[in-house]
């Protein structure tokens, strides 16, 4: 018989909400950075990420 760990669903829901909030905040900050950063600057960073 397999014993599964007990999961606190309220705690899990809280963590899911916090994670979503953090991800949305990161996206907002990144968008603001993109808006104020010249294309030539962020394109260079993208090329490094893509390995070009």
SEFIZA-3560 file (N, C-alpha, C; in Angstrom, 3 decimals):
REM SEFIZA-3560
<numar><xx>0.836</xx><yy>-1.166</yy><zz>0.000</zz><atom>N</atom></numar>
<numar><xx>0.000</xx><yy>0.000</yy><zz>0.000</zz><atom>CA</atom></numar>
<numar><xx>0.898</xx><yy>1.252</yy><zz>0.000</zz><atom>C</atom></numar>
<numar><xx>0.532</xx><yy>2.223</yy><zz>-0.805</zz><atom>N</atom></numar>
<numar><xx>1.303</xx><yy>3.458</yy><zz>-0.915</zz><atom>CA</atom></numar>
<numar><xx>0.712</xx><yy>4.493</yy><zz>0.027</zz><atom>C</atom></numar>
<numar><xx>1.564</xx><yy>5.109</yy><zz>0.818</zz><atom>N</atom></numar>
<numar><xx>1.122</xx><yy>6.159</yy><zz>1.737</zz><atom>CA</atom></numar>
<numar><xx>1.484</xx><yy>7.508</yy><zz>1.144</zz><atom>C</atom></numar>
<numar><xx>0.469</xx><yy>8.294</yy><zz>0.876</zz><atom>N</atom></numar>
<numar><xx>0.685</xx><yy>9.627</yy><zz>0.335</zz><atom>CA</atom></numar>
<numar><xx>0.809</xx><yy>10.635</yy><zz>1.474</zz><atom>C</atom></numar>
<numar><xx>1.642</xx><yy>11.639</yy><zz>1.282</zz><atom>N</atom></numar>
<numar><xx>1.780</xx><yy>12.649</yy><zz>2.341</zz><atom>CA</atom></numar>
<numar><xx>0.489</xx><yy>13.460</yy><zz>2.469</zz><atom>C</atom></numar>
<numar><xx>0.208</xx><yy>13.907</yy><zz>3.675</zz><atom>N</atom></numar>
<numar><xx>-0.958</xx><yy>14.761</yy><zz>3.884</zz><atom>CA</atom></numar>
<numar><xx>-0.638</xx><yy>16.144</yy><zz>3.353</zz><atom>C</atom></numar>
<numar><xx>-1.565</xx><yy>16.706</yy><zz>2.615</zz><atom>N</atom></numar>
<numar><xx>-1.360</xx><yy>18.018</yy><zz>2.009</zz><atom>CA</atom></numar>
<numar><xx>-2.363</xx><yy>18.993</yy><zz>2.603</zz><atom>C</atom></numar>
<numar><xx>-1.846</xx><yy>20.100</yy><zz>3.088</zz><atom>N</atom></numar>
<numar><xx>-2.703</xx><yy>21.159</yy><zz>3.616</zz><atom>CA</atom></numar>
<numar><xx>-3.174</xx><yy>21.996</yy><zz>2.424</zz><atom>C</atom></numar>
<numar><xx>-4.416</xx><yy>21.789</yy><zz>2.013</zz><atom>N</atom></numar>
<numar><xx>-4.920</xx><yy>22.448</yy><zz>0.810</zz><atom>CA</atom></numar>
<numar><xx>-4.986</xx><yy>23.971</yy><zz>0.957</zz><atom>C</atom></numar>
<numar><xx>-5.250</xx><yy>24.447</yy><zz>2.155</zz><atom>N</atom></numar>
<numar><xx>-5.275</xx><yy>25.897</yy><zz>2.363</zz><atom>CA</atom></numar>
<numar><xx>-3.878</xx><yy>26.487</yy><zz>2.193</zz><atom>C</atom></numar>
<numar><xx>-2.885</xx><yy>25.791</yy><zz>2.725</zz><atom>N</atom></numar>
<numar><xx>-1.496</xx><yy>26.256</yy><zz>2.587</zz><atom>CA</atom></numar>
<numar><xx>-1.058</xx><yy>26.188</yy><zz>1.132</zz><atom>C</atom></numar>
<numar><xx>-1.446</xx><yy>25.136</yy><zz>0.443</zz><atom>N</atom></numar>
<numar><xx>-1.110</xx><yy>24.989</yy><zz>-0.971</zz><atom>CA</atom></numar>
<numar><xx>-1.742</xx><yy>26.114</yy><zz>-1.791</zz><atom>C</atom></numar>
<numar><xx>-3.000</xx><yy>26.423</yy><zz>-1.527</zz><atom>N</atom></numar>
<numar><xx>-3.683</xx><yy>27.508</yy><zz>-2.238</zz><atom>CA</atom></numar>
<numar><xx>-2.986</xx><yy>28.841</yy><zz>-1.976</zz><atom>C</atom></numar>
<numar><xx>-2.549</xx><yy>29.049</yy><zz>-0.748</zz><atom>N</atom></numar>
<numar><xx>-1.824</xx><yy>30.283</yy><zz>-0.399</zz><atom>CA</atom></numar>
<numar><xx>-0.528</xx><yy>30.381</yy><zz>-1.196</zz><atom>C</atom></numar>
<numar><xx>0.213</xx><yy>29.274</yy><zz>-1.276</zz><atom>N</atom></numar>
<numar><xx>1.468</xx><yy>29.262</yy><zz>-2.035</zz><atom>CA</atom></numar>
<numar><xx>1.219</xx><yy>29.509</yy><zz>-3.517</zz><atom>C</atom></numar>
<numar><xx>0.146</xx><yy>28.947</yy><zz>-4.054</zz><atom>N</atom></numar>
<numar><xx>-0.190</xx><yy>29.153</yy><zz>-5.467</zz><atom>CA</atom></numar>
<numar><xx>-0.481</xx><yy>30.631</yy><zz>-5.724</zz><atom>C</atom></numar>
<numar><xx>-1.243</xx><yy>31.264</yy><zz>-4.823</zz><atom>N</atom></numar>
<numar><xx>-1.549</xx><yy>32.695</yy><zz>-4.982</zz><atom>CA</atom></numar>
<numar><xx>-0.287</xx><yy>33.547</yy><zz>-4.911</zz><atom>C</atom></numar>
<numar><xx>0.601</xx><yy>33.225</yy><zz>-3.958</zz><atom>N</atom></numar>
<numar><xx>1.849</xx><yy>33.981</yy><zz>-3.816</zz><atom>CA</atom></numar>
<numar><xx>2.721</xx><yy>33.823</yy><zz>-5.062</zz><atom>C</atom></numar>
<numar><xx>2.801</xx><yy>32.604</yy><zz>-5.568</zz><atom>N</atom></numar>
<numar><xx>3.612</xx><yy>32.339</yy><zz>-6.747</zz><atom>CA</atom></numar>
<numar><xx>3.084</xx><yy>33.125</yy><zz>-7.940</zz><atom>C</atom></numar>
<numar><xx>1.771</xx><yy>33.115</yy><zz>-8.120</zz><atom>N</atom></numar>
<numar><xx>1.157</xx><yy>33.841</yy><zz>-9.237</zz><atom>CA</atom></numar>
<numar><xx>1.422</xx><yy>35.335</yy><zz>-9.106</zz><atom>C</atom></numar>
<numar><xx>1.288</xx><yy>35.857</yy><zz>-7.896</zz><atom>N</atom></numar>
<numar><xx>1.536</xx><yy>37.281</yy><zz>-7.649</zz><atom>CA</atom></numar>
<numar><xx>2.980</xx><yy>37.642</yy><zz>-7.988</zz><atom>C</atom></numar>
<numar><xx>3.922</xx><yy>36.801</yy><zz>-7.580</zz><atom>N</atom></numar>
<numar><xx>5.336</xx><yy>37.049</yy><zz>-7.856</zz><atom>CA</atom></numar>
<numar><xx>5.626</xx><yy>37.010</yy><zz>-9.357</zz><atom>C</atom></numar>
<numar><xx>5.020</xx><yy>36.040</yy><zz>-10.055</zz><atom>N</atom></numar>
<numar><xx>5.244</xx><yy>35.947</yy><zz>-11.504</zz><atom>CA</atom></numar>
<numar><xx>4.689</xx><yy>37.159</yy><zz>-12.224</zz><atom>C</atom></numar>
<numar><xx>3.494</xx><yy>37.618</yy><zz>-11.835</zz><atom>N</atom></numar>
<numar><xx>2.905</xx><yy>38.799</yy><zz>-12.468</zz><atom>CA</atom></numar>
<numar><xx>3.735</xx><yy>40.045</yy><zz>-12.205</zz><atom>C</atom></numar>
<numar><xx>4.258</xx><yy>40.173</yy><zz>-11.005</zz><atom>N</atom></numar>
<numar><xx>5.106</xx><yy>41.322</yy><zz>-10.678</zz><atom>CA</atom></numar>
<numar><xx>6.383</xx><yy>41.300</yy><zz>-11.520</zz><atom>C</atom></numar>
<numar><xx>6.974</xx><yy>40.111</yy><zz>-11.700</zz><atom>N</atom></numar>
<numar><xx>8.166</xx><yy>40.001</yy><zz>-12.539</zz><atom>CA</atom></numar>
<numar><xx>7.853</xx><yy>40.435</yy><zz>-13.971</zz><atom>C</atom></numar>
<numar><xx>6.730</xx><yy>39.976</yy><zz>-14.492</zz><atom>N</atom></numar>
<numar><xx>6.353</xx><yy>40.336</yy><zz>-15.872</zz><atom>CA</atom></numar>
<numar><xx>6.156</xx><yy>41.840</yy><zz>-15.984</zz><atom>C</atom></numar>
<numar><xx>5.488</xx><yy>42.436</yy><zz>-15.008</zz><atom>N</atom></numar>
<numar><xx>5.283</xx><yy>43.898</yy><zz>-15.037</zz><atom>CA</atom></numar>
<numar><xx>6.616</xx><yy>44.646</yy><zz>-15.028</zz><atom>C</atom></numar>
<numar><xx>7.540</xx><yy>44.204</yy><zz>-14.166</zz><atom>N</atom></numar>
<numar><xx>8.853</xx><yy>44.850</yy><zz>-14.099</zz><atom>CA</atom></numar>
<numar><xx>9.610</xx><yy>44.681</yy><zz>-15.415</zz><atom>C</atom></numar>
<numar><xx>9.538</xx><yy>43.503</yy><zz>-16.012</zz><atom>N</atom></numar>
<numar><xx>10.233</xx><yy>43.246</yy><zz>-17.268</zz><atom>CA</atom></numar>
<numar><xx>9.656</xx><yy>44.109</yy><zz>-18.389</zz><atom>C</atom></numar>
<numar><xx>8.337</xx><yy>44.245</yy><zz>-18.419</zz><atom>N</atom></numar>
<numar><xx>7.690</xx><yy>45.089</yy><zz>-19.433</zz><atom>CA</atom></numar>
<numar><xx>8.140</xx><yy>46.533</yy><zz>-19.280</zz><atom>C</atom></numar>
<numar><xx>8.197</xx><yy>47.017</yy><zz>-18.048</zz><atom>N</atom></numar>
<numar><xx>8.652</xx><yy>48.389</yy><zz>-17.824</zz><atom>CA</atom></numar>
<numar><xx>10.098</xx><yy>48.559</yy><zz>-18.290</zz><atom>C</atom></numar>
<numar><xx>10.937</xx><yy>47.563</yy><zz>-18.018</zz><atom>N</atom></numar>
<numar><xx>12.328</xx><yy>47.627</yy><zz>-18.467</zz><atom>CA</atom></numar>
<numar><xx>12.377</xx><yy>47.665</yy><zz>-19.996</zz><atom>C</atom></numar>
<numar><xx>11.569</xx><yy>46.819</yy><zz>-20.641</zz><atom>N</atom></numar>
<numar><xx>11.551</xx><yy>46.795</yy><zz>-22.106</zz><atom>CA</atom></numar>
<numar><xx>11.104</xx><yy>48.137</yy><zz>-22.674</zz><atom>C</atom></numar>
<numar><xx>10.122</xx><yy>48.754</yy><zz>-22.058</zz><atom>N</atom></numar>
<numar><xx>9.605</xx><yy>50.029</yy><zz>-22.549</zz><atom>CA</atom></numar>
<numar><xx>10.657</xx><yy>51.134</yy><zz>-22.510</zz><atom>C</atom></numar>
<numar><xx>11.514</xx><yy>51.119</yy><zz>-21.482</zz><atom>N</atom></numar>
<numar><xx>12.476</xx><yy>52.211</yy><zz>-21.356</zz><atom>CA</atom></numar>
<numar><xx>13.870</xx><yy>51.865</yy><zz>-21.868</zz><atom>C</atom></numar>
<numar><xx>14.059</xx><yy>50.661</yy><zz>-22.374</zz><atom>N</atom></numar>
<numar><xx>15.363</xx><yy>50.232</yy><zz>-22.861</zz><atom>CA</atom></numar>
<numar><xx>15.361</xx><yy>50.238</yy><zz>-24.393</zz><atom>C</atom></numar>
<numar><xx>16.360</xx><yy>50.868</yy><zz>-25.003</zz><atom>N</atom></numar>
<numar><xx>16.423</xx><yy>50.889</yy><zz>-26.466</zz><atom>CA</atom></numar>
<numar><xx>16.496</xx><yy>49.459</yy><zz>-27.041</zz><atom>C</atom></numar>
<numar><xx>15.889</xx><yy>49.276</yy><zz>-28.209</zz><atom>N</atom></numar>
<numar><xx>15.866</xx><yy>47.965</yy><zz>-28.862</zz><atom>CA</atom></numar>
<numar><xx>17.259</xx><yy>47.366</yy><zz>-29.020</zz><atom>C</atom></numar>
<numar><xx>18.222</xx><yy>48.186</yy><zz>-29.392</zz><atom>N</atom></numar>
<numar><xx>19.578</xx><yy>47.670</yy><zz>-29.617</zz><atom>CA</atom></numar>
<numar><xx>20.149</xx><yy>47.014</yy><zz>-28.364</zz><atom>C</atom></numar>
<numar><xx>19.783</xx><yy>47.537</yy><zz>-27.198</zz><atom>N</atom></numar>
<numar><xx>20.297</xx><yy>46.994</yy><zz>-25.939</zz><atom>CA</atom></numar>
<numar><xx>19.685</xx><yy>45.632</yy><zz>-25.637</zz><atom>C</atom></numar>
<numar><xx>18.335</xx><yy>45.550</yy><zz>-25.669</zz><atom>N</atom></numar>
<numar><xx>17.732</xx><yy>44.283</yy><zz>-25.280</zz><atom>CA</atom></numar>
<numar><xx>17.839</xx><yy>43.215</yy><zz>-26.350</zz><atom>C</atom></numar>
<numar><xx>18.002</xx><yy>43.613</yy><zz>-27.605</zz><atom>N</atom></numar>
<numar><xx>18.191</xx><yy>42.623</yy><zz>-28.674</zz><atom>CA</atom></numar>
<numar><xx>19.520</xx><yy>41.887</yy><zz>-28.473</zz><atom>C</atom></numar>
<numar><xx>20.551</xx><yy>42.612</yy><zz>-28.041</zz><atom>N</atom></numar>
<numar><xx>21.845</xx><yy>41.967</yy><zz>-27.778</zz><atom>CA</atom></numar>
<numar><xx>21.701</xx><yy>40.891</yy><zz>-26.710</zz><atom>C</atom></numar>
<numar><xx>20.937</xx><yy>41.194</yy><zz>-25.667</zz><atom>N</atom></numar>
<numar><xx>20.703</xx><yy>40.211</yy><zz>-24.608</zz><atom>CA</atom></numar>
<numar><xx>19.948</xx><yy>39.006</yy><zz>-25.129</zz><atom>C</atom></numar>
<numar><xx>18.970</xx><yy>39.213</yy><zz>-25.986</zz><atom>N</atom></numar>
<numar><xx>18.199</xx><yy>38.116</yy><zz>-26.558</zz><atom>CA</atom></numar>
<numar><xx>19.079</xx><yy>37.234</yy><zz>-27.441</zz><atom>C</atom></numar>
<numar><xx>19.982</xx><yy>37.853</yy><zz>-28.180</zz><atom>N</atom></numar>
<numar><xx>20.885</xx><yy>37.066</yy><zz>-29.029</zz><atom>CA</atom></numar>
<numar><xx>21.743</xx><yy>36.146</yy><zz>-28.174</zz><atom>C</atom></numar>
<numar><xx>22.205</xx><yy>36.645</yy><zz>-27.029</zz><atom>N</atom></numar>
<numar><xx>23.018</xx><yy>35.802</yy><zz>-26.139</zz><atom>CA</atom></numar>
<numar><xx>22.199</xx><yy>34.623</yy><zz>-25.620</zz><atom>C</atom></numar>
<numar><xx>20.957</xx><yy>34.884</yy><zz>-25.270</zz><atom>N</atom></numar>
<numar><xx>20.084</xx><yy>33.830</yy><zz>-24.750</zz><atom>CA</atom></numar>
<numar><xx>19.825</xx><yy>32.778</yy><zz>-25.832</zz><atom>C</atom></numar>
<numar><xx>19.628</xx><yy>33.233</yy><zz>-27.047</zz><atom>N</atom></numar>
<numar><xx>19.331</xx><yy>32.313</yy><zz>-28.148</zz><atom>CA</atom></numar>
<numar><xx>20.571</xx><yy>31.684</yy><zz>-28.745</zz><atom>C</atom></numar>
<numar><xx>21.724</xx><yy>32.156</yy><zz>-28.333</zz><atom>N</atom></numar>
<numar><xx>22.976</xx><yy>31.563</yy><zz>-28.814</zz><atom>CA</atom></numar>
<numar><xx>23.353</xx><yy>31.971</yy><zz>-30.225</zz><atom>C</atom></numar>
<numar><xx>22.933</xx><yy>33.146</yy><zz>-30.622</zz><atom>N</atom></numar>
<numar><xx>23.261</xx><yy>33.625</yy><zz>-31.977</zz><atom>CA</atom></numar>
<numar><xx>24.498</xx><yy>34.487</yy><zz>-31.959</zz><atom>C</atom></numar>
//
